[in-house]
């Protein structure tokens, strides 16, 4: 029994689609936070960006370390904005 890391149902079109939408939601979040000063909307956009995995979808254990770090930093930013919105 081998433990190969195979993508979970990902095609080239899906990967491009996900990266475009991920980037768009992140850019909208940056715009909303930096220009419009709308923390709640920026947090929502940044959280929605996580739906569109910008990497090849693999199980968490099979992901390279840089992908894990990137995704953890991203979700931490969402929680920081949530805390800022609720407590600040």
MIFI-208346 format. One record per residue: x, y, z of N, C-alpha, C in turn; residue in one letter. Coordinates in steps of 0.05 Angstrom, whole numbers, plus 5000, padded with zeros to 4 digits. Example, Ala and Ser with C-alpha at 12.3 -4.5 7.8 and 13.67 -1.06 7.14 Angstrom:
2
526448865156524649105156526449345156A/525749555142527349795143525850015157S/
END
This chain:
88
501749765000500050005000501850255000X/501450424980503050664978501350904987X/502751114997501251355005502151584987X/501151574963501751794944499952024950X/500952264944499352504948498052574922X/495552494918494152554894492252784898X/491952964879490053184881487253074884X/485553214898482853134902481053254881X/480653114858478853214837479453484827X/481853544820482553814811483453804782X/482253984766483154014738484554284736X/485754324712487154574708485154814709X/482754774698480854984698479955054726X/479554854742478754894770480955044785X/483454964781485655094795485855394787X/485555454762485655734753483255884764X/480855764763478455884774478755954803X/479755754818480255794847482256014853X/484456024838486456224843485456504836X/483956524815482856784807480856884829X/479056714837477156804858478456844885X/480456684892481956724917483257004917X/484657054895486057314892484057544892X/481757514879479757724878478657784906X/477957584921476957624948479057744966X/481557664964483657784980483958074973X/484058144947484358424939481958594948X/479558484946477158624956477458674986X/478358475001478758515030480758725036X/482958735021484958945026483859215019X/482359234998481059494990479159585012X/477459395021475459465041476659555067X/478859425074480159495099481859755097X/483459775076485359995073483960255064X/482160235045480960475033478260545046X/476460345049473860395059473660385090X/475560265103475660225132473160075142X/472359875127470059705134471159425143X/471559405169472759165181471058915176X/468458935181466658705179466558595151X/466358775131466258685103468958565094X/471158695104473858585097474258305109X/473358275134473558015147471957805131X/469557875123467857695108469157615081X/470257805067471557755041473957575045X/475557635065477957485070477257195078X/475057165094474156895101473056745077X/471656885060470556755036472856665017X/475056805017477256734999478256455006X/478056375031479056115039477555885026X/475055935017473455735004474955644978X/476155834965477455784939480455734945X/481055484951483855404957485655474934X/487655644938489355724916491455514908X/491655304924493555094919492154854909X/493654654900492554394892491354274917X/488754214917487454104941488453834948X/489853814971490853564982489853545010X/490053305021489453275050491453445066X/490653535089492353715105495053595111X/495053335117497653195123499553185100X/498453195076500153175052501053435040X/500053655051500853915041503653985048X/505054125031507754225038507554435061X/509654465075509754645098508954935091X/509955035068509355315061506355355056X/504955155046502055185042500655185069X/501455015087500255015114500655285128X/503155395126503755645139502055865126X/501855875099500256075086497356075094X/496155835095493355805102492955875131X/494755795149494455865177494756165182X/496556295167496756595169494256725160X/493156615138490656725127488356705147X/487956465158485756435177486256595202X/488756625210489356795233488657085228X/489157175203488357455196485357485198X/483757285190480857295192480057325221X/481257165238480557175267481457435280X/483657545271484557805281482558015274X/481658015249479558205240476958165255X/476257915261473857865276474057975304X/476357935317476858045343476858345343X/478058465323478058765320475158865317X/473558725301470858805297469158785322X/469558565337467958525361468858685385X/471558695390472558815414473759085410X/474359165385475759415382474159625369X/
END
